[in-house]
Amino acid sequence: MITTDEFQKRFNEIKNLDWVQSARRGPTGIGQTLEKLLGLTENNIALPDLHEVELKAHRIGSTSMITLFTFNRKAWRMKPRDAIMKYGTPDVNERMGLYFTMSPKPGGTGLFLHTENEAISVRHISGEIIAEWALEALAAQFIKKMPGLVLSH
């Protein structure tokens, strides 16, 4: 783990580099490359990367979303594979997945976000609940992972 001062020094050095080859293909390549240049070990855990700061990277001109924290396996109300096969769509590599930006209004697949006083869920217009999170647990996870944020692009 590096200090904030060390991070600022290393980050400024990285900003002064010319083009850098991504260390990995795909959407996670930019973040993994930045972590490698900073001397950080990729961890994929629910804690911030730099003491109390989460590090996020984004390619210039990219329209992709930034994942703040990952899906909680306990949230599923149906088997993930069943949900993907029933409601998923193929990505550019023809892999089926649930690649959606959700809102309270149903999308083309009939999935939508439903919010109640204590929970938020992904549902289908048929009434089937795909996944559900307690709002208190989401807030706690956000506070744990995002007490501070550095976004690089």
N, C-alpha and C positions, 0 to 999 in steps of 0.2 A: 504494500500500500504506500502511495506517495503522498507527501504533504501538499497542501494547496499551493504553497510557494513553488515547490518542485513542479507541480502540474503546470502552473502558469509559465514557468521558464521553458519546460519541454514543449508545451503547446505553441508558444511563440516561435520556437525553433522549427517545429513542424509546419506552421503557417508560412514560414519563409522558404520551405522546400518547393521545388517545381512539382510537376505531376508525379504522383506516387502510384505504382501498380498495386491494385487491390490484392490483399493476401488470400481472399476467398471470393468465389463467384457468388452471385445472387444478392438479395437484399440485405443480408447481414454482413457482407464483405466490408463495407465502409467502416462500420463500427468496430469490427474485429481488427481491421488494419490500423485504425486510430489507437485502439488499446495496445496493439503490438508496438507501435511507434512510441507510445508513452511508457512502455515497459510494464504494462499491466497484464495480468493473466486473465483470460476470458473465464468468467465464472458462472453466468446464467443462474444466479441465485437471487433470492428476494431481497437482498440488501443493496444499498448504494455502492457504486464503484469506488468512489473517493471519499472515504470517511462518511460524511453526511451529504454527499452530492452524487447524483446519478449522472452518468455521461451518456449522451445520445448523439449519434452522428447521422447526417442526412446528405445525400448527394445533391449538388447544386442542380436545380431544374427538375428534381424528382417530384413526382406527384403522389408517391406512395405515403401511406400513413406511418406514423411513428408509434411503435408499441411502447406504452408506458410501463406495463408489467404484464406478465403472461397469465394465461387462463388457469384457473384453479380446478384441478381434476374433481374436487368434491362438488363442483357446481353442476355437473351433468345430471340430468334427470332421466336421460335415456342413454344407452350405450353410444359413445362417440362415433363408432363406425356406423351404427344404424342411422344416426343423425346425418352423417356425411352422405351415406348412400341415399337417404330419403330426401334431403333438402340441399345437398351440396351441388356445386357446379365445378366444371373442370378449369384448372388454371392454364397458363400458356403451354405447359408441358403435359397437358391432358390428365393431370393428377386431380382427383376429386377432393374438394375441401369446402369449408364454410368461409369463403372469402367475401365478407359483406361488411359494409358500413351500415350499422343498424340505426333505426329511428323508431319513434312510436307508431309510425304509419307502415303498414305491411309493404314489403318490396315485392319484386316479381316472383319470388319463391314463396310468398305468403308469410315470411318471418318478420317479426317486429319486436321491439322492446316494450315490456309492460312494467310499469313502476307502481309500487304500492308504498305504504308508509315505512315498511321495514325491509323491503326487498326489491330487486330489479331482476327481470327474467327475460329470456329469449323464448318467444312463443310462436306457434303457427296459428293461422286464422282458424284452424280446426279446433283450437283450444289446447292442443298438445304443448306441454312445457318441455323445451329442449335443455335449458340450463337456467339456474337461478343462483343469485348471490345475495347475501344479507348486506344491506347498505352499510351497516356498522363494520362488517368485515372488509368491504371494499375501501372504506375510508381509512381503516387501520392499515391496510396494505399500502395504500397510496402514501400515507404519512411515513410509513417505514421505508418505502423505496424512494420517495421523492421529497425529502426535506429540503433539498436544493437540487437544481437542475442546470447542467451545462449542455447546450445544444450547439453542435458544430455542423456547418455545411459548407 
